[in-house]
Each structure stands twice: as C-alpha cells, then as structure tokens.
Amino acid sequence: MGAVDRQIKEAAARIFDELSLSLQGGHMNPRIRVGLTLAGSEHGEEELRRGARLAQADDLEVVLLEEADLLQAHQRMEAMLDNGALDAAVTMHYNFPVGVATIGRAVTPGFGRSMYIASTTGTSDTQRGSAMVKNAVSAIAVAKACGCPIPTLGILNLDGSRQAERALRALKQAGYPIAFTQSDRAGGGVIMRGNDLLRGVPDIMLMDSLTGNVMMKTLSAYTTGGDYESVGDGYGPGVGMGYGRIISIVSRASGAPVVAGALRYTCRCAKGGLAAKVRDEFSKARAAGLDQILEDLARPADEGRAAQASKPDEKAVDEEITGVEILELDEAVRAVWKKGIYAAGGMGCTGPVVMVAKEDAEAAHAALREAGYL
C-alpha cells in the first residue's frame, strides 16, 4: 500500500470515528439552533450576548436576532421557526395565545435543586382550576422532554389548589399517570407549603401563572436585590394543546447566567421532542376524561349542589375538616347545613377549614364527600 493510500485510509477511519461519536441510537445528532432576540433587555444587548457565549456548546448553536425593535425581532423569529431555520427560540415580552402557558425552571435555595414552575407567563385557561390542571399536563410533558421520565408533582397552597387536586386525582384514577409527591412538613399531603418551595420537594410545583411569575422573579433575583436575575433557567417554553413552536421566555431583568440557562433549557426541550411529548401527554389525559373534568370545573361552584340550605341552630364547634377549596368554602358549609348539621367556615394555618362539633365530624365528612367538596 502506498503512502497516499495509507493517508486516505487513515483519513477515512478518522471520519468514521467522528461520525460514530455523533450518532445516538442510529440517528444523527446535529446541533440545535436556538434563536435569541437582543432587543428589550434592561441590562443591554451585551448582557444577552454574554449569555449566548456562556450557553454555546457542542449540541447548541445560538443564533442572534439583532433587530433593534422587539416586534420586528419576533416577526423574524416566528418566520425562522416556521421555515425550519431555527429549532427553538428565547425572547422576552412575547404574547402567547390563550391556551398556552410557560413552564419555568428555577434553582431552589434550600438544596440547589432544579424545579419546574408550572406556570410562569401566559395562561392555559381563563378559569384558574382548569388552567392549573392543564399546567400539570404541560409540565409533565416538559419534564419528560428534558429527561425526567416520572416527574413528581406538588401543588402550591393557594386559591384553587384543592380544586386542582380533586381534578388531578380524578384524572389519575381514570388512568392518567401522575406521581404525586408529599410535603416535607409533618402533615404531608400533596399541597405544598412555602418550605417545600424553598427546598424543591417536587420536580414540578403547580400554580397559576401570576403566582408563578412572582415565584420565578423571587427565586431568580433574591440574591441581587431584585433588579438582576442571576439564578435559574428562565420562565420556560410556552406549552399548550396544539401549539407547535418552542419559544421560551426570559425577563427584561434576566442577566447573562439566566439567559444562558434558558438557552440550554430550550435546547434540551427541542432535543427531547417537546411538541411530540405535549401531544402524547394531552392525548393520554383526554383518554382519561380530561375534557369532562375541565367542563365540570368551568361550572359555577354552587350549581346543582348546596346553594339553598337553612342554617341549623348554632353550637360549639371544635373539629376541623381540611381539604376544602377556599373558593368553595361557603358552599361547602351550606352542604353540611343541608344535612341538618351546624358548621362554620374558618382559616387554619394550612388553609381553609370547615368547623363542626366533634360528634358531627363523621357525618359532616360524608356530606362534603357526597357533595364533591372533598
């Protein structure tokens, strides 16, 4: 074999080895192209450029969209996403249609754990309970796209949390797999306290978008005084049934570390086939009765239940029944009255309670379960 032939053979071997390293499961592993708009940051374009440099990696190519006007940048970004020039994008101050909400990812201060915040901008639904149920399915899809096959779910203790819990448990009972976690506090349960938020107890912390937006801003900027977001991966990709683009959000206050985290997070979503994961999760949820559950949540709280009931004679109440949604507390009390049992609404340290006499507790529990409040 001549010298030239040996060189050709060695070059071919090197090319084969490099090609082999770029294959995963028999498929090419090209770089993911993620666009980054540069307009609008409170810290200037150079801060965003620095985030892009920090994020650049073997599997990620950051494409800078340098239009000075954010609207023009969004128009170019959308066109590039639709024609395949970009796989995904990161931007700020972007309006999603109703039905799409972003799933953020924060680093919690207790143990430095990453936790998905569902959701942080946009809205899955105009009705809070329905929005939280959809947020749960969306967040499960995002977590799976990012390599978490069985993400655990906790529900932040706020208005609508008990309603969302009932709906999600009904969905699980009908066959949609949800891995509920337990609070680290002594009482346990899927309803998460502020302590659980700081410790990052669940993989996914479920809440409404307005609350999630505040949580992301707090967790991202608590070390800097609030004007510079330095921790976490941003407000995440917009997710919803039938929504195909992967567009992630950062804040105008996001610094280079968060911009870099958002670019890497978005790249991972694109590599993990987020759009397909969303279709799959919502398909499974709908097979388990999601549409009917959402329809039930949209009905007025007192429709067909306990709107009319006479108040029984008052008596001393010393037993707390927890697990009732704050938005339904008055109706829940009337459901107990309807059975001839005196009850009163109250607020304990972990949320709303129905107060009854100890001897009435079992019957009151049964009345609340029958009426659908527990």
ABEGO torsion letter per residue (X at the ends): XBAAAAAAAAAAAAAAAAAAAABBGGBBBBBBBBBBBABGBAAEAAAAAAAAAAABBAABBBBBBABABAAAAAAAAAAAAAAGABABBBBBGBBBBBGBBBBBBBBBAAAGBBBBBOBABEBABABAAAAAAAAAAAAAAAAAAAGBABBBBBBBBBBGAAAAAAAAAAAAAAGBBBBBBBBABAAEEABBBAAAAAAGABABBBBBAAAAAAAAAAAAAAAAGGABBABEAEAEBBBBBGBABBBBBBBAABBAAAAAAAAAAAAAAAAAGAAAAAAAAAAAAAAAGAAAAAAAAABBAABGBAABBBBBBBBBBABBBBGBBAAAAAAAAAAAAAAGBBBBBBBBAAEBBBBBBAAAAAAAAAAAAAAGAX
